[in-house]
Amino acid sequence: MISRLLRRFLTSRPPPPEPPPRAIIGAIGEPFTSVLGSMYDGEPQLGADGQMHEIDPLTRIQPRQGLWLYQLIREEKPDETFEIGLAYGFSTVYILAALHANGKGRHTALDPFQDGVWHGIGATRDRVTGVRPGTFEFSRETSVQGLARLARERRQFGAIFIDGDHKFDPALVDFFLAAPLCQIGGHVVLDDLWLPSIERVASFVRRNRAGFVEVPTPIGNIAVFRRADEDKRDWKHFVPF
């Protein structure tokens, strides 16, 4: 009885408070910590028009998730990284910080809505962090347009972060088009797993894409898949998901 009451007490306690963002991201170094700290603090950010703009406090990735992405790129040291969906550029700064620490690499991002509600803030993250020229490539193409172009250019990426349209069918198309651009041994990261639409995409990949192996992470809001092989499915292959 005592152990049962103890277990009930322990599981009913609220989780410990999350440390402030700067305490979590301090390891990535300056100027990236200060840039991200300002963004997490909700301070106005530089837009593409040269003006400072207020930002939506709900549009961001959590510090631990960003730090995980940073560490992945630090460990894998890819020559090229890619991102669908830029918004204010939270994830972009983590990626740029990792490439800067690696001393090499280029990051490419697509966002056709960057000049609208986002005021071009994400597109200025290379400028405000001062990364070396050529580290950041931004396009206003849709993901379908941009991914088709990158395929024609035979580009290959070691890490791909998918955070664009969160409806099921566009997110699945983003994965489908991005998958062949992920080099063998590279990773595809699906963001916002809390949404049923993205969880369903992750379920499809788990059941139907044997060439992609899921990588366990401590971050509950992402699904991460390492590309282990070419797509060798039969033309009529399908597994319910």
For each residue, the residues with C-beta under 8 A, 3 or more apart:
1: 4 5
2: 5 6
3: 6 7
4: 1 7 8
5: 1 2 8 9
6: 2 3 9 10
7: 3 4 10 11
8: 4 5 11 12
9: 5 6 12 13
10: 6 7 13
11: 7 8
12: 8 9
13: 9 10
14:
15:
16:
17:
18:
19: 23 24
20: 23 24
21: 24 25 36 37 40 63
22: 25 26 33 37 40
23: 19 20 26
24: 19 20 21 63 64 67
25: 21 22 28 32 33 36 37 63 66 67
26: 22 23 33
27: 67
28: 25 32 33 36 67 70 94 97 98 101
29: 32 33 97 101
30: 33 34
31: 34 35 128 129 130
32: 25 28 29 35 36 93 94 96 97 100 129
33: 22 25 26 28 29 30 36 37
34: 30 31 37 38
35: 31 32 38 39 93 125 128 129
36: 21 25 28 32 33 39 40 63 66 90 93 94
37: 21 22 25 33 34 40 41
38: 34 35 41 43 45
39: 35 36 42 43 45 55 60 88 90 93
40: 21 22 36 37 60 63
41: 37 38
42: 39 54 55 57
43: 38 39
44: 52 53 54 55
45: 38 39 52 53 55 88 121 124 128
46: 50 51 52 53 121 124 127 128
47: 50 51 52 53 119 120 121 124
48: 114 115 119 120 121 123 124
49: 119 120
50: 46 47
51: 46 47 119
52: 44 45 46 47
53: 44 45 46 47 119 121
54: 42 44
55: 39 42 44 45 59 88 121
56: 59 88
57: 42 60
58:
59: 55 56 87 88
60: 39 40 57 88 90
61: 65 66 69 90 91 94 163 191 221
62: 65 66 221
63: 21 24 25 36 40 66 67
64: 24 67 68 218 219
65: 61 62 68 69 219 221 222
66: 25 36 61 62 63 69 70 90 91 93 94
67: 24 25 27 28 63 64 70 71 94
68: 64 65 71 72 217 218 219 222
69: 61 65 66 72 73 91 94 95 98 159 161 189
70: 28 66 67 73 74 94 95 97 98
71: 67 68 74 75 98
72: 68 69 75 76 98 159 187 189 224
73: 69 70 76 77 78 81 95 98 99 102 105 158 159
74: 70 71 77 98 101 102
75: 71 72
76: 72 73 158 159 185 186 187
77: 73 74 102 104 105 158
78: 73 81 105 157 158 159 183 186
79: 104 105 106 158
80: 105 106 107 108 155 156 157 158
81: 73 78 95 99 105 106 107 108 157 158 159 160 161
82: 107 108 109 150 155 157 159 160 161 178 181
83: 86 91 92 95 107 108 109 110 160 161 163
84: 109 110 111 143 146 147 160 161 162 163 164 174 178
85: 110 111 162 163 164 165 191
86: 83 89 92 109 110 111 114 118 122 123 138
87: 59 90 111 118 121 122 163
88: 39 45 55 56 59 60 118 121 122
89: 86 92 93 121 122 123 124 125
90: 36 39 60 61 66 87 93 94
91: 61 66 69 83 94 95 161 163 191
92: 83 86 89 95 96 107 109 122 125 136
93: 32 35 36 39 66 89 90 96 97 125 129
94: 28 32 36 61 66 67 69 70 90 91 97 98
95: 69 70 73 81 83 91 92 98 99 107 159 161
96: 32 92 93 99 100 107 125 126 129 131 135 136
97: 28 29 32 70 93 94 100 101 129
98: 28 69 70 71 72 73 74 94 95 101 102 105
99: 73 81 95 96 102 104 105 106 107 131 135
100: 32 96 97 103 129 131 132 135
101: 28 29 74 97 98
102: 73 74 77 98 99 105
103: 100
104: 77 79 99
105: 73 77 78 79 80 81 98 99 102 135
106: 79 80 81 99 134 135 136 137
107: 80 81 82 83 92 95 96 99 135 136 137
108: 80 81 82 83 137 138 139 150 155 157
109: 82 83 84 86 92 122 136 137 138 139
110: 83 84 85 86 138 139 140 141 142 143 146 147 164
111: 84 85 86 87 114 118 122 123 138 139 140 164
112: 140 141 142
113: 116 117 118
114: 48 86 111 118 120 122 123 138 140
115: 48 118 119 120 140
116: 113
117: 113
118: 86 87 88 111 113 114 115 121 122
119: 47 48 49 51 53 115
120: 47 48 49 114 115 123 124
121: 45 46 47 48 53 55 87 88 89 118 124 125
122: 86 87 88 89 92 109 111 114 118 125 138
123: 48 86 89 111 114 120 138
124: 45 46 47 48 89 120 121 127 128
125: 35 89 92 93 96 121 122 128 129 136
126: 96 129 131 135 136
127: 46 124 130
128: 31 35 45 46 124 125
129: 31 32 35 93 96 97 100 125 126
130: 31 127
131: 96 99 100 126 135 136
132: 100 135
133:
134: 106
135: 96 99 100 105 106 107 126 131 132
136: 92 96 106 107 109 125 126 131
137: 106 107 108 109
138: 86 108 109 110 111 114 122 123
139: 108 109 110 111 146
140: 110 111 112 114 115
141: 110 112 145 146 149
142: 110 112 145 146
143: 84 110 146 147 164 165 170 173 174 177
144: 147 148 173 177
145: 141 142 148 149
146: 84 110 139 141 142 143 149 150
147: 84 110 143 144 150 151 174 177 178 181
148: 144 145 151 152 177
149: 141 145 146 152 153
150: 82 108 146 147 153 155 181
151: 147 148 154 155 177 180 181
152: 148 149
153: 149 150
154: 151
155: 80 82 108 150 151 181
156: 80 181 182 183 186
157: 78 80 81 82 108 160 181 182 183 186
158: 73 76 77 78 79 80 81 182 183 185 186 187
159: 69 72 73 76 78 81 82 95 186 187 189
160: 81 82 83 84 157 178 181 182 186 187 188 189
161: 69 81 82 83 84 91 95 189 191
162: 84 85 171 174 175 178 188 189 190 191
163: 61 83 84 85 87 91 191 192
164: 84 85 110 111 143 170 171 174
165: 85 143 170 171 174
166: 170 171 192 195 197 198
167: 170 171 197
168: 171 172 197 198 200 201
169: 172 173
170: 143 164 165 166 167 173 174
171: 162 164 165 166 167 168 174 175 190 197 198 201
172: 168 169 175 176 201 204
173: 143 144 169 170 176 177
174: 84 143 147 162 164 165 170 171 177 178
175: 162 171 172 178 179 188 190 201 205
176: 172 173 179
177: 143 144 147 148 151 173 174 180 181
178: 82 84 147 160 162 174 175 181 182 188
179: 175 176 182 188 209 212 227 231
180: 151 177 231
181: 82 147 150 151 155 156 157 160 177 178
182: 156 157 158 160 178 179 186 187 188 227
183: 78 156 157 158 186 227
184: 227 228 229 230
185: 76 158 226 227 228
186: 76 78 156 157 158 159 160 182 183 226 227
187: 72 76 158 159 160 182 215 224 225 226 227
188: 160 162 175 178 179 182 212 224 225 227
189: 69 72 159 160 161 162 222 223 224 225
190: 162 171 175 193 198 201 202 205 222 223 224 225
191: 61 85 91 161 162 163 198 221 222
192: 163 166 195 198 221
193: 190 198 199 202 220 221 222 223
194: 198 199 220 221
195: 166 192 198 199
196: 199 200
197: 166 167 168 171 200 201
198: 166 168 171 190 191 192 193 194 195 201 202 223
199: 193 194 195 196 202 203 223
200: 168 196 197 203 204 241
201: 168 171 172 175 190 197 198 204 205
202: 190 193 198 199 205 206 223
203: 199 200 206 207 241
204: 172 200 201 207 208 209 241
205: 175 190 201 202 208 209 212 214 223 225
206: 202 203 209 214 241
207: 203 204 239 240 241
208: 204 205 233 237 238 239 241
209: 179 204 205 206 212 225 231
210: 229 232 233
211: 227 228 229 230 231 232
212: 179 188 205 209 225 226 227 228
213: 225 226 228
214: 205 206 223 224 225 226
215: 187 224 225 226
216:
217: 68 222 224
218: 64 68
219: 64 65 68 222
220: 193 194
221: 61 62 65 191 192 193 194
222: 65 68 189 190 191 193 217 219
223: 189 190 193 198 199 202 205 214
224: 72 187 188 189 190 214 215 217
225: 187 188 189 190 205 209 212 213 214 215
226: 185 186 187 212 213 214 215
227: 179 182 183 184 185 186 187 188 211 212
228: 184 185 211 212 213
229: 184 210 211 232
230: 184 211
231: 179 180 209 211
232: 210 211 229
233: 208 210 237
234: 237
235:
236:
237: 208 233 234
238: 208
239: 207 208
240: 207
241: 200 203 204 206 207 208
